Amino acid sequence: MTLGVCLAGATGWAGSELARAIAQAPDLGLVAAVSRSYAGQDLRAALGGNLPACPVFATAQEALERPCEVFVEYTGVASAKASVLAALDHGAHVVIGSSGLSDEDYAQIDAVARAKGLGVLACGNFALTVVLLQKFAEMAARYIPQWEIIDYANDGKRDAPSGTARELASRLAAVRAPQPTVPLDQTAGLREARGATLAGTQVHSLRLPGFVISAEVIFGMPDQKLTLRHDAGASARPYVDGALLAVRKVSSLVGLHRGLDRVLDL
């Protein structure tokens, strides 16, 4: 049986690589794509190559008129939440690859998904190295009481912190709250210099040319520190295998789950 997929953001940097991979997978099929730039055309016009026919729509609401089992949200934060809720309303499971959604957004999506008995898998990053970073950080937080996150990205990335940093902070909060030596409200000078507080963790977002996407969490104890870091290259290929796994596994879930490891044996 072929799993029908609707892909929002199909002509983007990561979405285009995923679209090609879905087209080549024998158990998956692209039934619709979302791209404002190529709306009204066939996806082959945008991506080229030996792709099967796939209509492109301007909005997720239009694309979802074509039935699908899984909707993949790989666009920007401005449209992500509305598109996800529309997909759930149409009875599709959802994989979220977009970043920038808040904890409140996720809570609303979770409530809708559970009410409809559908699964949502939100991954700030599909790369295996990020999955391992998250698991190792959770292990470290059990033993080391202080940490902070540095979130690096290129100068064109608008959302801050990144989805990867948000997910990491959320996971660390589930282990315990960090215990800074100097409480934040006792900071001398500019409080903003200590970064933003996200799920109890201080997060510092750098947006500069020369970076692609990197995430770093630094743990500190007296006379010792531990640094865990993921660095992405220029290719979108590292995210494809994880995204395909998420598409295939999301129907086994009910409600919203964050992180690719939710469907991995780790």
Secondary structure, 3 states (H helix, E strand, C coil): CCEEEEEECCCCHHHHHHHHHHHHCCCEEEEEEECCCCCCCEHHHHHCCCCCCCEEECCHHHHCCCCCCEEEECCCHHHHHHHHHHHHHCCCEEEECCCCCCHHHHHHHHHHHHHHCCEEEECCCCCHHHHHHHHHHHHHHCCCCEEEEEEEECCCCCCCCCHHHHHHHHHHHHHCCCCCCCCHHHCCCCHHHHCEEECCEEEEEEECCCCCEEEEEEEEECCEEEEEEEECCCCCHHHHHHHHHHHHHHHHCCEEEECHHHHCCC
